[in-house]
Amino acid sequence: MARVQCFAILTNDPRSVCWAGGLLDGKVTLEITAPLPVRGVRMTFLGEGRVEWTEGHAVNQTTGAMKQSQKIFKNLRTIHETETYSKTTTILYGADPESTYNYVLPAGNHTMPFELPVPSDLPSSFEGTHGYVRYWLECILDVVGHPEHTTKKAFTVISKYNLNTDPVASKEIKRRQEVNVCCGCGSPGFFDIRYYVSRRGYMPGEKMVIDIRVRNYTNNVLHLKLRFIMSTIYHAKSKSLKIDKRLHEGEKQIQSAGSLKWDPEIATPPLPPTGLGGSRVIDIRYWLEVELTSTAYFADSIHFADEIKIGTLPLTNISSALPITDQPYARAGRHLLPIGYPMPEIRGPATTPNGHIDAINWPPSDAESGAVATRFHAYNGHVQQRSTPSNSSIW
């Protein structure tokens, strides 16, 4: 009997990674100790997406003499869906399985090269908690009078998501909101936030440079949170399941009569592209969330959620605080570029004379304009003095 080994060796990437729309080339090696009658040697290109999870409702049940309560699940059912992306077979040697003609492979080592086109509409490979998108090769040695001998080799597909074709990717995020704290809260005043990101589209390896400025004209403490979230949505015929994963989280406090100028940077880790390249059963979205809350009772909170686009082909005209080559995940992003594709041109952001990034240039807030005095405000017909944040020049 023969000993079969299947290798998917990529010309441009030995890690078994290929582009959708590219070529997957490699070789099949057979080691045969004696002449072997075969119908043929075939290579099958397989791609599949599958999701699966369990649903039911939880009830508390009391058991035993101690009347211990435990949670059990009833009416459990499994939700699942499968999607086939590719199932093509190429004959490397001999004939198709229905043929009655037999061939004899002589003893020794045999190498059979192959070159398989990768469809351009394939979604990216993905492994999640409740589903996956997988690709693999099956090398089938069809031996006369014996079961088929099959060897499998997995590989990774990266779909082409060109950020330049997404009209949202180059747009900035520019948010501003003010909250008035009423007398019922015990601390009249207001707090506000201004929040800026120069663009929404990024490659793995690039940094999101964020500009957040907060002022607290109240007697309460403010809590500021920044989150970068990956949302994975698994789809079946009649159900969907959403799983959120926090990729980054930061937190700050702003004391009473205080202010904050915060310029966090988030390094984009190696991530699958937004939308996963067209899978029907798995969708991926990314969100940048900013939340500002007050310890005052009944005070409104501020929450921003803006979608971030993760691509595999970079924006060609962008502004970034650091060149991609200087960033810690640069290698992760660079290897995703196709051969011969130029790196994006990097332009530095506008800076102030002291060298700091000056991304925000909004008009003054309602409390800063008009007839309202700098350190006094009218409330319920009374004029009250309020504290001024120690760094009111952050605007």
TILOMAR-425952 format. One record per residue (C-alpha): x, y, z; residue in one letter. Coordinates in steps of 0.5 Angstrom, whole numbers, plus 500, padded with zeros to 3 digits. Layout:
XYZa/...
***
This chain:
500500500m/502507498a/504512504r/501519501v/503526504q/499532501c/502539501f/499546500a/506550499i/504557497l/509561492t/509567496n/507565503d/509559506p/504560512r/499557507s/495564507v/492566500c/488571497w/481570495a/482571487g/489568487g/492562486l/493556491l/499552488d/503546491g/505539490k/502532492v/508527494t/506520494l/511514497e/510507494i/513501496t/511497490a/507498484p/500500485l/494499481p/490506481v/484509478r/487516479g/489522484v/484527485r/485534489m/478537492t/478544494f/473545500l/470551503g/465551509e/461556514g/458553519r/454556526v/451552532e/449554538w/444552544t/437555546e/433554552g/430558558h/433557565a/428555571v/430555578n/429548581q/429546589t/432539590t/434535596g/433535604a/436542604m/432545599k/438547595q/436551589s/439550582q/438553575k/436548570i/435549562f/428546559k/426546552n/433546549l/434546542r/440546537t/440552532i/445551526h/446553519e/451551514t/454554508e/458551502t/463556499y/467551494s/467544492k/471543486t/475537484t/481537480t/484530477i/492530478l/493523475y/489518472g/481518471a/475520474d/472516479p/467513475e/472510470s/473503469t/480504466y/486503471n/493505472y/499502475v/504507479l/511504479p/514504486a/518510488g/517517490n/512521485h/511529485t/505532482m/504539482p/498543482f/495550481e/488551483l/484558482p/481561489v/474564487p/474572488s/468572492d/470567498l/469570505p/475570510s/477564514s/474565521f/474561528e/469563533g/465561539t/459559535h/462558528g/467558523y/469559516v/474554514r/478552507y/482545506w/484541501l/483533500e/488529496c/484523494i/488516492l/483512489d/486505489v/483499486v/480494490g/481498497h/478504500p/480511498e/486514501h/485521503t/490526506t/487533508k/491540509k/488546511a/489553509f/487560510t/483565505v/483573506i/478576502s/479583499k/476589503y/479595500n/478601504l/478606498n/472603496t/468604502d/465611503p/465611510v/472609511a/476616510s/470620514k/472623521e/468622527i/467628531k/462628536r/460633542r/455633547q/453637553e/449635559v/445640564n/445637571v/438640574c/437642581c/433635583g/440632583c/443637588g/449640584s/447644579p/451645573g/453642566f/459637564f/460636556d/465632552i/468633545r/471627541y/474626535y/478621531v/481623524s/478616520r/474610521r/478605516g/484601519y/488596517m/491591522p/497594525g/495601524e/493606530k/487609532m/489616535v/483619539i/482626542d/477626548i/476632552r/471633558v/470639562r/466638569n/462644571y/459640577t/460638584n/460630582n/465626579v/465623572l/467617569h/469616562l/470609558k/473608552l/472601548r/474598542f/469592541i/468586536m/461584534s/460577531t/453575529i/452568527y/446567523h/441561522a/435561518k/430563523s/435566529k/441570530s/446570536l/450576537k/457576541i/461582543d/468582545k/472587548r/479588544l/481594548h/478598554e/480604558g/477609563e/478615566k/475620572q/474627572i/473630579q/469636580s/471642577a/476638573g/477637566s/481632562l/485632555k/486625553w/489622547d/489615547p/492610542e/489603540i/493599536a/489595531t/491587532p/490582527p/483582525l/478579520p/475584515p/469588517t/463583514g/468577513l/468578506g/460576504g/459570509s/451569509r/452565516v/457570520i/458577520d/463581523i/462589525r/467593530y/465599534w/468605538l/464606544e/465612549v/461613555e/461619560l/457618566t/456622572s/455620580t/449625580a/442622581y/438622575f/443625571a/443623564d/449619561s/453620554i/454615550h/457614543f/458608538a/461609532d/463603527e/470602525i/472599518k/477594518i/480592511g/485588508t/487593503l/489600506p/487607505l/492611500t/491618503n/491618510i/493622516s/496618522s/500620528a/505614526l/508611520p/505604519i/513602520t/513605527d/507601530q/508595534p/503591529y/506593523a/508586521r/501584522a/498589517g/504589512r/503581510h/496582508l/498587502l/498583496p/505582492i/506589489g/501593492y/504600495p/504602502m/499608503p/502615503e/502617511i/501624512r/502627519g/496631523p/496638524a/500640530t/500646535t/506650536p/508646542n/507640538g/501637540h/496634536i/490639535d/484635532a/478639535i/476646533n/469647535w/465653537p/464654544p/458651548s/452654549d/454655556a/460659554e/457663549s/452669549g/450673556a/452667560v/458669565a/464665565t/464663573r/456665574f/450662571h/443663572a/439657575y/431657577n/432665577g/438665582h/445667580v/450662583q/457662583q/460655580r/467652580s/471653574t/475647572p/483648573s/485647566n/479650562s/484652556s/483645553i/478647548w/
***
